[in-house]
């Protein structure tokens, strides 16, 4: 990302390496969020996480997360997050401990069930988070879509820098294509979903599939994707102080996952410059109080210019990480239902 060049020349490979200097950002109040969204953000603050920019990756990976805050609010309200409607099984698609996937299936289905398949990539800036952190969305999708959902983990930076995560996403996609039959999945009805860094992976992996003659997904849902390397976008300024993701944190992630500043211009990261032609219909979902909001908006514009059928919606009253919190945040449920409705349109066809 362009604004990171000054701190990235000595980008480390050690998860215990000190964080980069924190760049100055605009002291502007971010867009307001709904009461329900604020309840989750208040619960997160009560758990006492330190600013991401003050931590090493190793420290950041073990501190309280938005998923912990979501679980706390659900508990306070007597809401059950996990039911018997979905079963899970963890599997490996590679030799590294982080090259694993979690297969979600509607309860009672078998290897002969002939279900749609959703490949899901989680967020975390390619540095933090894992399958447990991002359990809510794939669990919801498996039940709502009555589909096999394969949530893909991947090697993390800085131990494994870009493009390791993109290579893992592509390998996992090939693995799903080869093995979905064993889980009762039908890859003739195939969807790609991702959040944040995973929203980037969903689009970039579809590009990989197109360029390598693989089965293409019928639809892509990209939720607040990393897609534009400019640090001078409107949301970088108006949501510079947003929670749980702020503009300074984008610099922190980039410092650890990029090898050199030149990586910022690679079209796998800077998706707005990629060859986007002949991609499947795409839905882009954004939060208003999020420094990545403009990424989704500019990616949608680039896709339209490339002739892709795309819808982009920015949901007011919510922040980054809201997707998957539908059991306690009504606007999140609206976004989740919107994503499912968009995929079902192509499922019907």
N, C-alpha and C positions, 0 to 999 in steps of 0.2 A: 504494500500500500504506500502510495507516494509519500505521505507524511511520515513514514517510518524510517526513511533512508538513513537519517542521522544516527539511529540507535541499532541498526541491524548488521553493521559490518562485521562485528565479532559475535554474531548470534551463536549461542552455545548449544552443545548437545547434551548437557548435563541437567537432569531434572531438579538438581539442587543449586543450579547457578542462580546468582542474584538477578532480580528483575531489572529491566532497563529504567532509565530516568523517566519520570512521568511528564509528558509534554503538557504545556499549557492548553487548556480548553475553555470554551466560552462558559461563563458563569450565568447560564440561562436556565430558568425553571423549566423542566420538561413538561410535555403535555400532561394534563390531568388524567388520572385513571379512575375507574369505577370503585365503588365501596368494596365490592367483592374482591377485586384485584388488589386493592390496598390492604385488605385483610391478609392476603398471602404475603405481600411485601412486608407488612408489619411483623408477621410470624417469622419471616426470614431474618429481619433485623433483630428480633428477640433471641434468635439462635446464636447471634454474635459472630457472624463471619467477618473476616478482615477484608479490607479492599484488595481486590485481585492484584492490583498493580503493586502492592507491597509484598507479595508472596512469590516464592519459587513455585514451579509447577508441582513439585512433590508436596508442598504445603497446601496448595490450592486443591489438590485432588482429595484431600481428607477433611477439608472443612465443610460446614453445613452447606447444603445446596438448596436450590429452589424446590427440588423434589421433597426434601425434608420439610420445608415450609408448607407445601401443599398437603403433605400427609398430616402435619400438625393441625391445620385448619379443618381437614376432613374429620379428624378424630374429635376435635372440639364440637363439631356439628353432628357427630354420630353418623357420618357417611362412610360406607364401606367402599374402599377403592378396588379391592380384588375380590371377585366372586368366582364361583365354580363354572361360570359360563365359558371360560377360556382355559386351556391347558398349555403348558410350555415345555420345551425341551431344548437344552443347550447343546450345541454341536460345534465342531471345528471345521473351518474351511482352508486352513493353512497350518504351517508348523509352529508359528509363534503363538505364545499364550494369549495374545490379544487378538489373534485372527480367529475369532469365534462368532457365532450367531445364535440367536434365540428364536426358535420356531414357535409361533403362537397359532393355536388351532381352536376353532369352536368345539366345545365339549361334545363328545359323542361322535365326532367325525373319525373316519378311518382312511387308510391309504387308497381306498377306492372311491372317496367322496367327491372328487372332481370339483374342487373349489377354486375360485379366483386366487391369484397370488399377488401379494403386495411385498415389494422389497423396500425396507425402511432403513434410512441412515440417520443416526442420532447426531446431536450437536455437541458443543463443548469446545469450539474453536480449534479442533484437532489436537488439543493439548490436555483437556480435562474431560471428565464424565465418561459414562460407560452404559452398558445395557440396563443396569439397575436404575441409574439416574433417569433414563428416558424409557421407563416402562409403561407409562400411562397411555401415550398415544398409540403405540402398536397394539396394546391390549384392547383399547377402544375400537381400533380399526378391525381387529379380528372378529369382534362381536358384531359391530355395526355392518360390516361388509360381508359377514359370513365367509371369511377368506382365510387362507393360510398367510400369515404375516411373518416375514423373516427379517428380524432386526439385526443389523450387521454392526459388529464392533470392528475396530481397526487399530493398527499400531499408532501410538501417540507420539507427538513431538514433545520435547526436543530430541528424545532418544532416536526417533525416526522422523526425519524432516520431509517436507514436501519434495517429491510427489508420492511419498510412501502411502499416504492415506487414500489418494486417488487410485493408486495401483491396487490396494487392498479392496477398495469398493468395486473395481472392475473384476478382480478375481472372485469376489463373493458373488457378484452377479452371474458370472459364468457357472459357478458352483450351484446356484439356485436353479438356473436353467437345466442343469444336468440332473438335479436330484429332487425337484419339486414333486415329481410323480410319487416318490416314496412317502410323501407327507399328505397325499390326497390333493395336490395342487395341479392346476391346469395352466401352463404357461402360455396358452393361446388367449388367456384373459389375465393380463399382466399389468401391474401398476407400480409406479415408483413414487415414494414419498420420502421427504427428508426435512429436518429442521435445522436452521442456522448453518453451521458448517455442513451438516447433512443435507440441507436444502441445496447447497452448492453441489454436493456429491450426486444428488439425484439428477440434476441437469447434466453435469459433466459425464456421468456414467451413461446416460442416454446418448450423449454425443459419441462416447466410446463405442457403444453398441452399434450405432449407425455406421461409424467409420470402419468397424470390423465385421460387418455383416452378420451381427447377432440378432436374435429376436428382439424387436423393439417393444418397449412398454406401450400399452394403449393410452396411457395418460400419466402425466407427471404432476404431483402436488409438491410444490417447493415453498416451505414455510420460513419466513424471514431469512432468505438465503444470503450468504456472503456472495456478492456478485459484481461489485464495482470497487476498483482499487483506489479511486479518488478519495482523498480525505477532505474534500471541499464540497460535500454534498449537503443539501438542506438539513437532513436528519442528523448529520454529524454535528451540526451546530445546535439545532433546537432540542435535541435529545442528548446533548453532550454529558449531562449530569443524570441521565435516566438510571433506573434500578430495575433489574439486576445487572444489565449490561450498559456500560457507558462508552464514550468515544475513547477515553484513555485505555480502556480494557482491550479495544481493538488493536491498539499499538502493542500492548502486552502479548496478545496472541500471536501477532505477526512476528514479533521479535523471536519467539520460540519456534514457530513452525516453518518460517522461510529460511532458506540457505543464504541468500543475498538479496538486496533490494530488487534485483532484476526479476526475481520470482513474482513480484507483485504484478508484473505485466503479462505473465503467462496466461493464456486464455482459459486455462482450467481454473484459475483463481479469479481473473478479471473476465468473468463470463460475458459481460456486455460487449467484449471484443471478439468473442468466439464465433465460429461458423455455426449459426443456430438453425440453418435451413433444414427442412424435412424432419424436424422433431415432432413428436406427437402433441396432441392438445395438452395444454399446460394450465394449471391453476397456481397462482402465486398469492400467498397469504402474508399479510404484514400487520404488525402492531403499530399504533400511532406513536407511543412513547418508546421509541427504539431507534438507536443510531443506525440500524440496518434497514430502516423503512425505505430510504431512497434507493437502496440496492435493489429491492424488489420492484420498485416503480420503474427504475431505469432498465432493469432486465426485461420487464414486460414490454417496454417501448422497443427495445432491441429485438425482441422476439417478433413483435408485430411487423417491424421493418423487414424481418427475414421471412415473413409469410406464415408464421406459426399461429395457430389458433390459441389465443391466450386470454385468460381473465385474471385480473389482479384486483384484490380488495384489501384495503387498509381498515382494520377494525379499530374504532375509537374506544378509548377507555381502558386499554390494556397495554401491557409492556411485553418486552421480549420474554420468552418462555411461557407465555400464556397458553399456547396450544397444548392440549392434553389435560388441562385443568377444568374440564367441563363439569365435573361433579360438584365443584364449589364456585366456579366463575361462569355465570350465564353467558357472557359474551364469548368465552372460550367454547362453550357447547355450540353456539351458533357457528363458529368457525369450523369446528369439527364436523358438524352436520353439513355445512356448505361443501367441505372437502369430499365427504362421502357422496353427496348428491352429484357433484361434478364427475366423480369416478363412475357412479352408477349410470350416468348418461352414456358413457362409452361402453359400459358393461352391457347395457340394453342393446346397443347397436351390434 
